Amino acid sequence: MATRAATNGGGDDDEVAEASPARGPSPATLRHRHAAGKGGEAEGELYGNGGGASPEAASVEQVFADKAVPSWREQLTLRAFVVSALLAVMFSVIVMKLNLTTGIIPSLNVSAGLLGFFFVRLWTSAFERMGLVRQPFTRQENTVIQTCVVSAYGIAFSGGFGSYLFAMSDTIAKQATEARDAGNIKDPHLGWMIGFLFLVSFIGLFALVPMRKIMIVDYKLTYPSGTATAYLINSFHTPEGAKLAKKQVKTLGRYFMLSFFWGFFQWFFSGGDDCGFKNFPSLGLEAYNNRFFFDFSPTYVGVGMICPHIVNVSVLLGGILSWGVMWPLIAKKKGSWYPATDGDASLHGLQAYRVFISIALILGDGLYNFIKVLLRTIAGFITMVQKNSRAMLPVSGNGSPTAEAISFDDERRTELFLKDQIPTSVAYGGYAAVAAISIGTLPQIFPQLKWYYIFVAYIVAPVLAFCNAYGSGLTDWSLASTYGKLAIFVFGAWAGLANGGVLVGLAACGVMMSIVSTASDLMQDFKTGYLTLASPRSMFISQVIGTAMGCVISPCVFWLFYKAFSDIGISGTEYPAPYAIVYRNMAILGVDGFSSLPKNCLTLCYIFFAAAIVINLIRDLTPHKYSRFIPLPMAMAIPFFIGSYFAIDMFLGSLILFVWERVNKAKADAFGPAVASGLICGDGIWTLPQSVLALAKVNPPICMKFLTRSDNVRVDKFLRG
């Protein structure tokens, strides 16, 4: 399954990418995501090493011709879902931590694929030693695990815990300029969050099921991420691929332990505010005060190794431009541009420039890519229709005769893909039933969200879901977060501030993002299943089960963070949840306009909005050998609000990978993602025992803090009495 964005995040206000190591027929492929927002629609190269989702030089299915394909029921095994549940918890914790720190979430498909393969191999070996009957581990079962795991931990992102959902809270509302009344606030609670996710996360699964044949078989859409995942799984189940996977798992394990124990070691020195290695002024105290420092985070070093170099450089440039140049200059206008009485954290002061200029960049980049992908989608669709020369779109049960010759692989894959039908009555009936339940129930959770708002959203959603899924199949770009932002403005303005428009906009964002993102992800899954001979039924059921897991696991993980860390969501803390304040202020803009912004803030927003469009246009019109050096506006926007400390970590990770590729490119391609995943997973999993210690009121014993010489003299005098 393709990783969600923000989205779909979602998520999708940030671009993230993952390099899948080339093994066997699998080219090195970059996975793009756009976050809450996974989750921004920044543009980058779709493929690494000049590869991509090109067909294999040799027939893959000939390699597996002597292996029987299990039925769809045999692909759904108990061990697959046990392993999926364990990995879902693990990756949900990691994604939640990333959500609440910077909002930058890399695709963890390689990690999920490697660990799923490893754990099932471990399971089968253990049963074999006990003398029990061993069921063969097939690539179809591997695909089921991959789909279930990624759909489960994807809820940690698309559920809006670091964006629209947490933006409803009183913690975030207190940091906004207005709309702080009870009608525009809803604090997190485990019960309603689980209920909300169950109501909005499943409907997208039914939206495009009848279109699976036209998307995958007739129009042969690429779905680069789904294709890359399939090649990865296929390669695991060849003798050479299994050997390499075993070495990669060992590498991942080593760096997992290193990262985990480094997190444990750091904890001992963090016994107070601004204490520990995370607040080490590595570039000096003045740079530290402007949020320029290396914070010794294995997580973001690993993220930097996964993201393309241009993303990491863009993030660093954004930090230098904002915290190194713009904010110090605007701070000198205190008393002129904004009231001198307002602190740096006030959205009537300097904080307004940080938040709204970053929003302008995000919206400018998102609008450009939305129009670009929409035009490409329309053009591609018209071309496909003309080539197809049919009067109607084929759905699940329709045949598709063709005169052109097809390969053995395509013939075999198409035969099995069409074998297990998902009845259209299930799709249409499921959509109608879930929509009816949601329309009746969501207003009980959000009284401000009237039933007719939801009804309109569900009428429009399938069209938007088709556009997003088709565009994703062509370009690998999910625009789910853009549709979510559109819902914020449309439904928020429709409701109005006095009628809880901020809360309505944020809730509608969640409804729209969930449908559009899930439908696109399901098509990516179908593409993966098509290329691994996994049954569409088993893929659909796996995604349903994975989504149900995520609807329970993700809120529980968020609740653990929320209860363990009292300052979650507050700017400048360990877990600032930066996109929550961004989304809330988007909702406020949607219902109230720009009247409350400080002087010249709107002018600067217009300039940066236009700059994002111009930079993207230049990137598209410039030859690739030059455009690959032009920064990405979406990536530049991220540090505008939260600072550059993580940008330095990411740049260091990018530098490590760059040097490694120069020394031994083959080894870097094969083991780089494993090293990066180990660093991310180890540091992420350390958050679990750290949260337990915080809940148990066990505090670190040491505070390591850095002071200027003059401050140190004053402290010494005070301690001496």
N, C-alpha and C positions, 0 to 999 in steps of 0.2 A: 504494500500500500504506500502511496506517496504521502509524505509527511504533510500535515495540514499547515496552513497558514492561518495566521493568526491567526494564513492566515492566515485561518485560517485564520490573524491573527492577524490573524491573525494574525495574524497574525500575521495582518501581514504587513506591518509597516517597516520591516527591516528585510534586507536581502541577506539570505544565508545560503551557503552552498556546501555540498559535500563531495569530495573526490572519492569515487569508488575505485579501488585498486584494479588494474587491468589483470585479469586472470582468465586464461582460456579464451573463450569468445567474447569476454566482457571488456569493452573499452573503458577507459577512465572517463567517468561521466560526472559532471557537476550538477548537483541538485539545488534548485532555486526555491526559496520560500519567501513569503512576504507576510510580516507579522502585524500584530495588533497595533496587530496589527498589522503567522508566521503568518509581518510578518511580513505596508510598503511594497511598492512594486518597482524596486530598483532593477536596473538592467545589467546583465553581465553575460559573459560567454556561457553558452549552454553546455559546451563540451570541452573536455581537456584532451590534450595530446592529439588534437585534430581528429578525435574520434567522434563518438556520439552514438546514436542509436542506429547506426548503419547495420545492415544485415551481416550475419556471420559469413566468413569466407567459405566455411565448410558447413555441411548440414548438421545441425544440433540434434535433430530428432533421429537421425541415423545412429548417432552415438547411443541413444536410449531405446533403440528399436527393439532390443531383446528384453526390455523390462515392461511388464504389464502395467497398465495405468489403472490404479485403484478406482473404485466407484466413489461417487461423491460422499456417501456415508462413511466409507473407509478412510477418506481423507480427514474426517472430523474425529480425531481420537482424543481420549481422555488426557493422555500425556501432553498433547499439543496445547490444550487449554490450561493445564496445570502450569506448564512452562510459560505460557503466555501471561497468566495471572502474575507470576513471580516477576517476570520482566516488566510487566505493566506498572507494578508498584515501584520498581527501581527507576524506570525512566520517567515516571510521573513526578517523583521527587526531584530528579535532575531538571526536568523542564520547568517545574514550579520555581525552583531556585533561580533559574535563568530569567523566567518571567518577571520575578519580583526584584531582580537586581538591575538589569539593563534592558530586558525585552529582546535581546538578540539570542535567537534559538537556532542552532545549526540542525540540519537533518541528522538524525541518529539511526538512519536505516542500516548503515554498515554495521554499527554496534549491535542493533537488534538482530540482524541476520546472522552475524558471527556467534552471538551468545545463544540464540535459539538453536542453531546448528550444534553448538557445543553441548548444551544441556540435554538435548534429546539423545545425542551420541552417548553422553554419560548415563542417561536413563537406560538406554538399550544395553549398554555394557554391563550395568549393574544387574539387570534382569537375566542377562546371559550367564553371569557368574553364579547366580542363584539357581540356575537350571530351569528357569521359567521360559515359556514360549516367547520368543522374541519376534515382534512384528517389525518388518523392514521399515526403515526411515526413508521416505520418498521425498522427492522434490515437491510433490504436490502438498504433502503434509507440512514441509518447510514453508511453502507459500501461505498456507493457512495460518501458521504461527506468525509469520511476518505481518500479515494483514491484521490479525487480531491484536498484536502488540502495538503496532503503530496507530491503529484506530483508537486503542485504549488510551495511550499516553498523549495522543493528539487532542483529547478533550481537555487536558491540562493547559493547552494553549488556546484552542478555539472556545473554551468555556469562559474566557474573559477574566480569569482570576488576576491577571496583571493589567487588564485594560477596562473594557466596558462594565463588567460585573462589579469589580472592586471600585470603579469610579462612582458607583451609586452610594458608597459608604459615607458616613459622617466624617471619617478621617480625611478623606479626599475633599469633601465639600468645604471643610474648614479652611483649606488652602486655596479655594477658588474665590472669585471676586463677589459672586452673588449666588442666588438660587440655593440658599442654605436653609430653607424652610423645610418642615417635615414632609411636605408633599413631593419634594425633589430628592429625598434621601431614603435609602433602605440599607441598613447595616447587614453585613453577612451573617448568615445563620445556616448551619449544616442542613436543616430540614428543607428550607425553601430552595437552597442551591441545588440539592439533589433532584428535587421535584422539577425545577426549571429545566435542568439539563435533560432529564428524561423526556420532557415535553417537546424540546426544540431540536434534540440531536438525532432523532430517528427519521424525521419526515424527509430529510434530504436523501436518505437511502432509497426511498421509493420514487423520487421525482423523475429520474432518468433511466430506470431499469428497462423500459420498453425500447429505449434508444441504443441499447448496448450493441446491437448488431450493426446498425448503420455506422456507429462511431468506430468500432474495432475491426469489423470484417469488410464492410462495403467501402468506407472511406479510408480505411487503413491509417487512422491518425496515429502519430508516433508515440505520444505520451512518454517523453524521454525518461522521466523518473521511474515510471512503471516498467519501461523497457530495461533500464539499467538494473533495477532490482531483480528482474527475471533473469538477466544474464548472470548476475551475482549468484542467485540460487542455483541455476543450472550448473555453474562452474563448481559449486560446492560438492556436487554429486558426481563429479568425475574423479578418478584416482588422483590426478595431479592437483585438482582444486581442493580436495579433502586434506591433502598434505599441507598445502599452503594455508588453508583455514586453521589447521591445528597450530601452526607456527604463529599465525596472527593472534589467535586466542591467548597463547602464552605471552606474547608481547603486550597485549591489552591487559592481561592479569598483572604483569610486573608493574606497569605504570599506574594501574588502578591502586595497588597496594602503596606505591610511593606517594601518590596524591592523597590517599586516605590518611596515611600516617603523618603527612605534612600538615594536613588540616587539623589533626589531633594535636600535633606539636604546637601549632600556632595558637590553639585555643588557650593554652596555659598562660599566654602573655596578653590576653585580651580582657582583663578584669576591670573594665571601666570604660567610660566614654572616650572615644578616639584613641584607644589603646591597641597595641598589637602590631603585627607585621602589615595588616591591612591599612594601617595609617603611618607607614614608614616614609618619611620625607626624602626619598631617594634622590630627588633632583633639587633639594633645598627647601627651606621652610616657605620662602616666598612662592615658589612653584606649587608647593603643597597647598597653600591657602587659595590658589587658583585651580585646585584639583588636578594638578599635574604631578603624578607620582606613580611608581610601580608598586602595586599592592600585593605582589607575590601570590597571585591567584592562579593555580593550575587550570581552573576551569576556562578562563579566558585566554590563556596561552594555548590550550587545546582548541578552543573556538577559532583562534587565529590560524592554527594549522589546517583547519578544515575550510575556512572561508577563502575565496580567491584573494590574491595579493591586492588587487585593486580595491576590494571592500575594506581591507585592513588599513590601507593607505588613506582611503577616503575618510574613514572614521577618525584617524589621527589628524588629517588636515582640518576636518570639521572642528575638532577640539582646539587646535591651534588658532583657527580663525575666530572661534567664539570666545573661549576662555583666555586666549593669549592676546587677542586684539580687541574684539568688539565690546565685551563686557567691561574690561577696565576703562575703555573710552566712554561708554555710556554711564559708568559709575561716577565719572567726573561731572556729569550733568545733573547729579542729585541736587534737588532744590530748584532746578530749572525745568527739566523734562518730567520729573515726578517728585512727589513730596519728600522733603528731607527727613520727615518723621517716620516714613515707612522703612522697615527693615528690608534686607536683601531677599527674605523669603516671602514678602508680600506681593500679591498679584496686582497691586496698585503701584508697585515699584519695579526694581530691576528684574524681579522674577517674571514679570509680565513679558518683558522682551525675550527672555530665555524660552518661555513656554510658547508664545504665539509666533515667534519667528521660526521655531522648529516645526510648529504646526503648518506654517506657510510652505516651508520646504517639502514637508510630507505630502500636503495636498497638491502642490504643483507637480511633484514627481508622480504622484498617483494619478492625477488627471491626465497627464501626458501619456502615461503607459496604458491607462484605460482606453483612451481614444485610439492609440496606436494598435493595441491588441484587438479592439473591437473592429477597426477597419481591416486588419489582417484576417480576422475571423470571418467577416462578411465576404471579403474577396475570396478566401479559401473555400467557403461554403458554396458560393456561386460557381466556382470552378469545379468543385466536386459534383454539384448537381448537374452541370452541363456534361461532365464526363459520364455520369451515371445514366443520364438520359431516361430517367423514370418519372412518372407523373406524380408519384407519392413517395414519401419517406418510408423505407422498410422498417418494420418493427420486429419483435422477437420471433414471430411465427412465419414471417414472409420469406420466401425464397429470394435468391439473388443470382440468377444465371449470369454468367460472364463468358465472353469469348476468349479472353486472354489466358495464356498458359500460366499455371501456378506451380510453385515448387513443391517438392515433397513435404517440406516443413509446413508451408502454408496450408496444404491440403489436409495434413494430419491435424494441425491445430484447429482449423476451421471445423472439421468433422466433429471433434470432441467439444469444441466451444458451443456448437449448436445442438449437441446431444441432450444436455440437461437444461431444459427450458425453465425459465422463471415465468409463470403465467402472467400475462398482462393484467388479468383480473386481480392478482395479488398486488401488483404495483399500484394500479389505480385505486383499488379498494383500500390498500394500506395507507396511501397518501390521504384519501378522503377521511378515513377513520382517525388517523393521528391528527389531521388538521381540525376535525370536529372536536376532538378531546381537548386540543390546545386552545381553540377558540373559547371553549367553555371554561377552561381551568386557569389559563394564564391571568385573566383579570382577577382571579382570587388571590394570586401572588402579588400582582401589581394592579391595584384598583384603578390607577391612572391610565393603564393600557386598555382602552376600550376594545370590545370584541370586534368592532368593525375595522379597527386598525389592523388587527391580526388577520382578519378575513382578506383585506386588500393585500397584505404582505404575502399570504399564501396563494393568491391569484397570480400575482406578478412573479413570485419566486421561481416557478419552473422555467419561465422564459430566461430569466437571469442565470439560472443554474445551467441551462443549455449553452448560453453564450460563454459562460465561464469554463464549462467542461470542454467545449469545442476549442476555445482559445488555448486552454491548458494542453490539449492534445497536439496543437500546432506548435506552441512556443514554450511550454512548461511553465508559463506564468499563471499563477492563480491570482485573480483580482477580488477575492472574497472580501478582503478588508475594505476595498474601495466601495463595494456594494454596501458594506456595513456602515461606512461613513455617510454614504448617500441616504441610508435609512435614518441615521441620526438627524440629518438636516430636514428631510422631508416630514417624518413623523413628529419630530420635535416641534417644528414650525406649525404643523397641523394642530397639535394639542395646545401650544401656547404656554408661556411660563407660568401663568396663574393656575393652569390645570395640570401641573406636574410635567411640563414639556421636556425638561431635562431627563427625568426618569423614563418617560415614554420613549425618547430618542435612544437612550442607552439600551433599554430592553428590546426595542425594535431592531437595533443594531445586532444584538445577540441572536434574535430570530432569523434575520436575513443572512448573517454570516454563517450560521450553522447549516442552513439549507444549502446555500451556494457552495460552501466549502466541502461539505460531506458528499454532495453529488459529484463534484469534480474528483474527489479522492476515490470514490467508488469506481469511476471509470478508469482511473490509474490502476486500481486493483484488478479490474477486469482485463486490462492489458497485460498485467503481470501474469494473471491466471492463464490467459490465452497463450503466452509464450512458454509457460511451464506445464501446460496441459492440465492445470487445475480446473475443476468444474466451476462454472459460474455459480451454481447453487452453494457449493462449499465456501466460495469466496464471499457470497452475500451473507450466509449464515455466520461466517467467521467475523465479518464486519459488524453484524448485529450484536453478537456476543461481546466483541471487543468494545463496541460503543457502550453497551450496558456496564461492562467492567469500568470503563472510564468515567461514567456518570456517577459511580459510587466512589472509586478510588481517588479521583482528582479533587472533589470537594473535601474528602477526609484529609488528604495531604495538605490542601490549603488551610484547612481548619487547624491542623497541627502547627503550621507556620504562624497563623493568626494568633493562636493562644500562647505560643512559645516566645514570640518576639513582640513586645508591647509597642515598639516604634515602627512597625511595618507600615509602609505607605507614606512615611514622612520624609521629605527631601533632606538629603545629606546623611541619612542613616544607612545601615548595611543593606536594608531591603526597601528602597525608595519607591518601587513600583512606578517607574516614570511614565509609562503609557496610561496609567489610570488618570493622572491629572490632565494629560493631553486629551484623552477622550472626553473627560467631563467638560473641559473648556471648549471643545468642539460642540458639545451639546448646548452649552450656554450661548455660544455664538449663533447656533441654529435658531434659538428662541428669542434672543435679545439683541443680536447685532453687535456692533463694535463700539457702542457708546462709552463703555467703562474702561477702554484701553488708555494708557498714559500717552503723553505727547510724543508724536513721531513714531509710535509703535506701529500704527496701521500702515504708515508710509514704508517703513522697513519691511513689513510683512508683504506688501505689494511687490517690493523690489526682489525679495527672496523667492516669492512665488513665481515671478517671471523668470528669475535666474535659473530656477530648477527646470523650467520648460526649455529655456534656451540651451542649457548645458546638455540636456537629453537630446535635443534636436541636433546639436553639434556632434554628439557621440554617434548618432545614427547616420549623419551625412558624411562623416569623416571615415577614410579607409581604416580598416581594422588595425593595421600596424601602428596607427596614431591614436585611434579612439580608445584602445586598451589602456592608455595612460591618462585618460580624462576621468576625473573623480565622479563618483555616484552621488547625486544630491541626497537620496534617501539615507545612505550610509553617513553622509556628512551631518545630517540633522540629528542623529542619535545623541552625540555628546553635547549638543547645544544646551540641553537641559540638565543632564546629570554629571557632566564633567568628563575629563580625558583619562582618568586613571585606568579604566578598562581598555582604552584605545592603545595604551602603551603595552599592556599585556598582550593584546591581540597582534600588535605590530611585532613584538618579540617572537610570538608563535609563528607568524608569517616569515620572519627572518630565519628562524631555525629551519623551517621547511625549505626555504629558498636555498640556503647553504647546503642542506642535505641533498637536494635535487642536483646541485652542481657537483657534489662529491660522488653520489651514486643514485642516479635518477630511478633506476629500476627498483632498488630497495626502498627508496622514498615513496614511490607510487604504491608499492605492495604493503608497506608497514606504517606509512605516515598516518593514515586514518585510524589504525589500531592504537598507535601511541596517543594520538589526540583524543580518541574515545576513552582510553584508560585514564588520562588526566581529567577529563570532564566527569566521568562516572565516579572515580574515587572521591574527588572533592564534593561532588553532589551527594553521594551516599553518606559522607561524613555529616551532612546536615541532619540526618535522622537521629544519631546519638546526641548531636549537639542540641537538637530540639528537646529530646527527652531530659537531658541535663538541665536545660532552662526551665522546663515544666516542674522538675524536681527541686528547683531553687538551688542547684549546685553551681556556684559561680567560679570562674577562673581565679587562681590564686595570685596572679601577678599582673600588674599593669605596666606595660612598656610604652612610655610616652616620650615625645621629643619636644623640647622647649628651646627658645632662644637663650643666649647667654644671660641677658638681662633678666628674663623671666626666671631663669634658674637661680640667679643670685637672690631674687626676691623670695622664691620658694624656700631656699636654704635659710634665709633670715627668719622666715615665718616658722619653720620647723624648729629652729634653735630658740624660739621664744623671744 
